[in-house]
Amino acid sequence: MRILGVHCGHDASACLLADGEIVAIAAEERFTRIKHDSGFPSAAIGFCLEAGGIDARDIDVMAVAGAHMPLGMDRHLQLSPQQQADVAAARPVALRAAQVLRRDELGDLPTFVQRLSLAPECRLEHVHHHRCHAAAAYFTRRSDAPCLVVTMDGIGDGVSTAVWHGHGGTLTPLARWGREGSLGWFYGVVTEALGWQHGDSEGTTMALAAYGDPSRLLDQLAPFHPAYERGTLAVPHEFGRPTEWIRHGALHWHFPDAVAIRRIAQEHSAADVAAAAQEILERQALGLVRHWLDAQNTRRLACAGGVFLNVKMNQRIWYEADVEEHWIMPDAGDSGLALGAALHAWHSRGERPPRPLTHLSFGPAYSDGAVRDVLNARGIAYRPTADAPAEAARLLAAGKVIGWFQGRMEAGPRALGNRSILMSPLAAANKDVLNARVKFREGFRPFCPSIPAERASTYLQGGRAEDFMITSFRVAADTRERIPAVVHVDGTLRPQTVRRDVNPPFHALLDQFGRLTGEHAVINTSFNVKGEPIVCNPRDAIRCFFDTGLDALVIGGLVMEKPGGA
Ligand SMILES: [Fe+2]
């Protein structure tokens, strides 16, 4: 059975499952180069079909993330009368009315746009936004024991926060809250107030928080956030009327509260606002999670939704919620909805065993021959290498900043060793070098290390395996001296633990680097410049190489170096 999962909206994405096995996942932004592309994911779907070696007519089920198909999405599909009726029936009455009013805007597309032509017997299924998040978390765990599932984001299908009981392949909703309980919106509004993009730059707010005093402005921010007590929403917050803005194909938001919070930041300090917001988020999420773990009498927790991209909040839950299992779906934001919708469709057809997610390398790959063609056509010099990991380790040990492009592109927001920029973490100044020369971003943003899984305990204090860089941990006593460039100002680091069997070339690189320098850790940051999506194909990588201060690019079995390189 072939199931195509589709998410059309902010961070549009597609996913193909064949008999429950993930064949491909990709976000539209990687192909269109529009960060958070919020349209119909036609390029991502095209890639998924190609990866599966199938045609749209071979799809048995198209699982659409969202309680109903977004207005304007169906014009990208060639649907049978029955399928059209299914789409219309799922749509609320108000939206059907809007559809009539917006006929011009939602009319036919130009003829050169190819529509996706599904077989008439292909079933169209709509899956609630938060059920997609919950399914993405629950069906990708390593365990099938009963657990609590918590989903938190800005808003999706009218829900911002939900708790579920996962048991025997079934997700039962326990409670849910709407926009008035949105901690994701609160944190996004603070991000906007600090001058960054809501739905994009929350990580910047989180990084700045480490430089502020979390207690100084707690009272001033109190009027701006919802509050949960004893597992339920005790103080709802009226967020006012947010406005949406589409810029270059990506959705952006403005909230009235951002103006007032901006004033607080100007009168006091941006770092203290960020720190207070982080403290509020952590306290609220921790309280909610603790209550429901106790109420469900379980120590097993699975999470998803964009709020769980906050690695410091995850850290607090890990250290303080007394959890035995702590699984955070690594593609936690809305780009993970396509997988969630597809997994729901698969598992709703009978009890099927979960398949643990061990990696996210489900994007496109390119052969050395394909890369050579690109380089030769442009007259760019390169040399082949028989041992890319050893070559890369040698460059890193010599202090070079390198692009590392291998195998299939990762899904989700993090580079996990296939589309990465790497540097040695041994010198504290390397963080500033990367921020200034390569990433062109704020100097306070930290970098994270990749560490061989078997070495993690030498760097972390009370940590655990963390294959996806989605939780930070306190560091062991001498870690700051050993690898200063990856320890944040608050004495934490956010690692990726790399398993030899999951990513052999990247593990070999870390191993070689350890042999050369004595430290088995390298800085791993996503292969992109600020404001752009992670690179997808060799051309994107080459553009980024020449547009930044990268010294070398190791792409498959080929090496490019700038003059003056190692
Ligand atoms: Fe979401």
Boltz pocket constraint, residues with backbone or C-beta under 6 A from the ligand:
constraints:
  - pocket:
      binder: B
      contacts: [[A, 129], [A, 133], [A, 153], [A, 154], [A, 155], [A, 156], [A, 305], [A, 306], [A, 332], [A, 333], [A, 334]]
      max_distance: 6.0
